[in-house]
Each structure stands twice: as structure tokens, then as C-alpha cells.
Amino acid sequence: MLTCGENEGLNRMVQQRGSIKKYISGIIK
């Protein structure tokens, strides 16, 4: 089990990765 802090960190990393993909796809289009 992850602690709340670790889980929050993972969620933030996933969100950042998603926004980076949107950012890159925005540049490509």
C-alpha cells in the first residue's frame, strides 16, 4: 500500500505526463 503522500506524488506525475502529451500533441498539430 502506498502512503497518501506517495499516492499524491504518483497522481501528480501522471497528471504532468498527461499535460506534457497534450502540450506535445498541440505542437505537432
mmCIF file of the N, C-alpha and C atoms, coordinates in Angstrom:
data_MODEL
# 
_entry.id   MODEL 
# 
loop_
_atom_site.group_PDB 
_atom_site.id 
_atom_site.type_symbol 
_atom_site.label_atom_id 
_atom_site.label_alt_id 
_atom_site.label_comp_id 
_atom_site.label_asym_id 
_atom_site.label_entity_id 
_atom_site.label_seq_id 
_atom_site.pdbx_PDB_ins_code 
_atom_site.Cartn_x 
_atom_site.Cartn_y 
_atom_site.Cartn_z 
_atom_site.occupancy 
_atom_site.B_iso_or_equiv 
_atom_site.pdbx_formal_charge 
_atom_site.auth_seq_id 
_atom_site.auth_comp_id 
_atom_site.auth_asym_id 
_atom_site.auth_atom_id 
_atom_site.pdbx_PDB_model_num 
ATOM 1  N N  . MET A 1 1  ? 0.844  -1.204 0.000   1.00 0.00 ? 1  MET A N  1 
ATOM 2  C CA . MET A 1 1  ? 0.000  0.000  0.000   1.00 0.00 ? 1  MET A CA 1 
ATOM 3  C C  . MET A 1 1  ? 0.882  1.258  0.000   1.00 0.00 ? 1  MET A C  1 
ATOM 4  N N  . LEU A 1 2  ? 0.478  2.216  -0.787  1.00 0.00 ? 2  LEU A N  1 
ATOM 5  C CA . LEU A 1 2  ? 1.200  3.492  -0.811  1.00 0.00 ? 2  LEU A CA 1 
ATOM 6  C C  . LEU A 1 2  ? 0.659  4.400  0.274   1.00 0.00 ? 2  LEU A C  1 
ATOM 7  N N  . THR A 1 3  ? 1.517  5.252  0.811   1.00 0.00 ? 3  THR A N  1 
ATOM 8  C CA . THR A 1 3  ? 1.041  6.256  1.755   1.00 0.00 ? 3  THR A CA 1 
ATOM 9  C C  . THR A 1 3  ? 0.341  7.354  0.955   1.00 0.00 ? 3  THR A C  1 
ATOM 10 N N  . CYS A 1 4  ? -0.406 8.196  1.654   1.00 0.00 ? 4  CYS A N  1 
ATOM 11 C CA . CYS A 1 4  ? -1.123 9.278  0.978   1.00 0.00 ? 4  CYS A CA 1 
ATOM 12 C C  . CYS A 1 4  ? -0.148 10.163 0.204   1.00 0.00 ? 4  CYS A C  1 
ATOM 13 N N  . GLY A 1 5  ? 0.976  10.472 0.814   1.00 0.00 ? 5  GLY A N  1 
ATOM 14 C CA . GLY A 1 5  ? 1.960  11.338 0.162   1.00 0.00 ? 5  GLY A CA 1 
ATOM 15 C C  . GLY A 1 5  ? 2.495  10.718 -1.124  1.00 0.00 ? 5  GLY A C  1 
ATOM 16 N N  . GLU A 1 6  ? 2.815  9.437  -1.063  1.00 0.00 ? 6  GLU A N  1 
ATOM 17 C CA . GLU A 1 6  ? 3.349  8.747  -2.253  1.00 0.00 ? 6  GLU A CA 1 
ATOM 18 C C  . GLU A 1 6  ? 2.285  8.683  -3.340  1.00 0.00 ? 6  GLU A C  1 
ATOM 19 N N  . ASN A 1 7  ? 1.054  8.366  -2.937  1.00 0.00 ? 7  ASN A N  1 
ATOM 20 C CA . ASN A 1 7  ? -0.032 8.270  -3.905  1.00 0.00 ? 7  ASN A CA 1 
ATOM 21 C C  . ASN A 1 7  ? -0.266 9.621  -4.572  1.00 0.00 ? 7  ASN A C  1 
ATOM 22 N N  . GLU A 1 8  ? -0.226 10.689 -3.771  1.00 0.00 ? 8  GLU A N  1 
ATOM 23 C CA . GLU A 1 8  ? -0.433 12.030 -4.311  1.00 0.00 ? 8  GLU A CA 1 
ATOM 24 C C  . GLU A 1 8  ? 0.681  12.364 -5.294  1.00 0.00 ? 8  GLU A C  1 
ATOM 25 N N  . GLY A 1 9  ? 1.903  11.979 -4.949  1.00 0.00 ? 9  GLY A N  1 
ATOM 26 C CA . GLY A 1 9  ? 3.043  12.227 -5.834  1.00 0.00 ? 9  GLY A CA 1 
ATOM 27 C C  . GLY A 1 9  ? 2.877  11.490 -7.158  1.00 0.00 ? 9  GLY A C  1 
ATOM 28 N N  . LEU A 1 10 ? 2.412  10.247 -7.078  1.00 0.00 ? 10 LEU A N  1 
ATOM 29 C CA . LEU A 1 10 ? 2.195  9.464  -8.301  1.00 0.00 ? 10 LEU A CA 1 
ATOM 30 C C  . LEU A 1 10 ? 1.116  10.109 -9.157  1.00 0.00 ? 10 LEU A C  1 
ATOM 31 N N  . ASN A 1 11 ? 0.023  10.510 -8.522  1.00 0.00 ? 11 ASN A N  1 
ATOM 32 C CA . ASN A 1 11 ? -1.067 11.147 -9.267  1.00 0.00 ? 11 ASN A CA 1 
ATOM 33 C C  . ASN A 1 11 ? -0.571 12.406 -9.959  1.00 0.00 ? 11 ASN A C  1 
ATOM 34 N N  . ARG A 1 12 ? 0.269  13.177 -9.265  1.00 0.00 ? 12 ARG A N  1 
ATOM 35 C CA . ARG A 1 12 ? 0.798  14.416 -9.846  1.00 0.00 ? 12 ARG A CA 1 
ATOM 36 C C  . ARG A 1 12 ? 1.683  14.093 -11.052 1.00 0.00 ? 12 ARG A C  1 
ATOM 37 N N  . MET A 1 13 ? 2.513  13.058 -10.915 1.00 0.00 ? 13 MET A N  1 
ATOM 38 C CA . MET A 1 13 ? 3.384  12.650 -12.029 1.00 0.00 ? 13 MET A CA 1 
ATOM 39 C C  . MET A 1 13 ? 2.550  12.241 -13.236 1.00 0.00 ? 13 MET A C  1 
ATOM 40 N N  . VAL A 1 14 ? 1.481  11.483 -12.979 1.00 0.00 ? 14 VAL A N  1 
ATOM 41 C CA . VAL A 1 14 ? 0.615  11.037 -14.081 1.00 0.00 ? 14 VAL A CA 1 
ATOM 42 C C  . VAL A 1 14 ? -0.044 12.238 -14.745 1.00 0.00 ? 14 VAL A C  1 
ATOM 43 N N  . GLN A 1 15 ? -0.522 13.188 -13.939 1.00 0.00 ? 15 GLN A N  1 
ATOM 44 C CA . GLN A 1 15 ? -1.171 14.382 -14.486 1.00 0.00 ? 15 GLN A CA 1 
ATOM 45 C C  . GLN A 1 15 ? -0.173 15.189 -15.309 1.00 0.00 ? 15 GLN A C  1 
ATOM 46 N N  . GLN A 1 16 ? 1.054  15.326 -14.808 1.00 0.00 ? 16 GLN A N  1 
ATOM 47 C CA . GLN A 1 16 ? 2.070  16.067 -15.541 1.00 0.00 ? 16 GLN A CA 1 
ATOM 48 C C  . GLN A 1 16 ? 2.368  15.373 -16.865 1.00 0.00 ? 16 GLN A C  1 
ATOM 49 N N  . ARG A 1 17 ? 2.451  14.053 -16.843 1.00 0.00 ? 17 ARG A N  1 
ATOM 50 C CA . ARG A 1 17 ? 2.736  13.292 -18.059 1.00 0.00 ? 17 ARG A CA 1 
ATOM 51 C C  . ARG A 1 17 ? 1.615  13.513 -19.077 1.00 0.00 ? 17 ARG A C  1 
ATOM 52 N N  . GLY A 1 18 ? 0.368  13.527 -18.594 1.00 0.00 ? 18 GLY A N  1 
ATOM 53 C CA . GLY A 1 18 ? -0.772 13.748 -19.482 1.00 0.00 ? 18 GLY A CA 1 
ATOM 54 C C  . GLY A 1 18 ? -0.728 15.137 -20.094 1.00 0.00 ? 18 GLY A C  1 
ATOM 55 N N  . SER A 1 19 ? -0.394 16.143 -19.273 1.00 0.00 ? 19 SER A N  1 
ATOM 56 C CA . SER A 1 19 ? -0.356 17.510 -19.788 1.00 0.00 ? 19 SER A CA 1 
ATOM 57 C C  . SER A 1 19 ? 0.813  17.681 -20.750 1.00 0.00 ? 19 SER A C  1 
ATOM 58 N N  . ILE A 1 20 ? 1.903  16.956 -20.510 1.00 0.00 ? 20 ILE A N  1 
ATOM 59 C CA . ILE A 1 20 ? 3.044  17.017 -21.432 1.00 0.00 ? 20 ILE A CA 1 
ATOM 60 C C  . ILE A 1 20 ? 2.640  16.423 -22.776 1.00 0.00 ? 20 ILE A C  1 
ATOM 61 N N  . LYS A 1 21 ? 1.891  15.317 -22.752 1.00 0.00 ? 21 LYS A N  1 
ATOM 62 C CA . LYS A 1 21 ? 1.428  14.708 -24.008 1.00 0.00 ? 21 LYS A CA 1 
ATOM 63 C C  . LYS A 1 21 ? 0.525  15.687 -24.753 1.00 0.00 ? 21 LYS A C  1 
ATOM 64 N N  . LYS A 1 22 ? -0.381 16.360 -24.033 1.00 0.00 ? 22 LYS A N  1 
ATOM 65 C CA . LYS A 1 22 ? -1.267 17.339 -24.665 1.00 0.00 ? 22 LYS A CA 1 
ATOM 66 C C  . LYS A 1 22 ? -0.443 18.465 -25.261 1.00 0.00 ? 22 LYS A C  1 
ATOM 67 N N  . TYR A 1 23 ? 0.572  18.908 -24.515 1.00 0.00 ? 23 TYR A N  1 
ATOM 68 C CA . TYR A 1 23 ? 1.435  20.004 -24.950 1.00 0.00 ? 23 TYR A CA 1 
ATOM 69 C C  . TYR A 1 23 ? 2.160  19.620 -26.234 1.00 0.00 ? 23 TYR A C  1 
ATOM 70 N N  . ILE A 1 24 ? 2.733  18.405 -26.252 1.00 0.00 ? 24 ILE A N  1 
ATOM 71 C CA . ILE A 1 24 ? 3.478  17.937 -27.427 1.00 0.00 ? 24 ILE A CA 1 
ATOM 72 C C  . ILE A 1 24 ? 2.535  17.762 -28.611 1.00 0.00 ? 24 ILE A C  1 
ATOM 73 N N  . SER A 1 25 ? 1.366  17.156 -28.385 1.00 0.00 ? 25 SER A N  1 
ATOM 74 C CA . SER A 1 25 ? 0.432  16.947 -29.490 1.00 0.00 ? 25 SER A CA 1 
ATOM 75 C C  . SER A 1 25 ? -0.076 18.292 -30.007 1.00 0.00 ? 25 SER A C  1 
ATOM 76 N N  . GLY A 1 26 ? -0.151 19.279 -29.126 1.00 0.00 ? 26 GLY A N  1 
ATOM 77 C CA . GLY A 1 26 ? -0.551 20.629 -29.547 1.00 0.00 ? 26 GLY A CA 1 
ATOM 78 C C  . GLY A 1 26 ? 0.490  21.240 -30.474 1.00 0.00 ? 26 GLY A C  1 
ATOM 79 N N  . ILE A 1 27 ? 1.763  20.978 -30.204 1.00 0.00 ? 27 ILE A N  1 
ATOM 80 C CA . ILE A 1 27 ? 2.837  21.496 -31.048 1.00 0.00 ? 27 ILE A CA 1 
ATOM 81 C C  . ILE A 1 27 ? 2.815  20.803 -32.410 1.00 0.00 ? 27 ILE A C  1 
ATOM 82 N N  . ILE A 1 28 ? 2.572  19.479 -32.381 1.00 0.00 ? 28 ILE A N  1 
ATOM 83 C CA . ILE A 1 28 ? 2.614  18.693 -33.621 1.00 0.00 ? 28 ILE A CA 1 
ATOM 84 C C  . ILE A 1 28 ? 1.479  19.112 -34.557 1.00 0.00 ? 28 ILE A C  1 
ATOM 85 N N  . LYS A 1 29 ? 0.290  19.370 -33.999 1.00 0.00 ? 29 LYS A N  1 
ATOM 86 C CA . LYS A 1 29 ? -0.869 19.686 -34.850 1.00 0.00 ? 29 LYS A CA 1 
ATOM 87 C C  . LYS A 1 29 ? -0.690 21.000 -35.585 1.00 0.00 ? 29 LYS A C  1 
# 
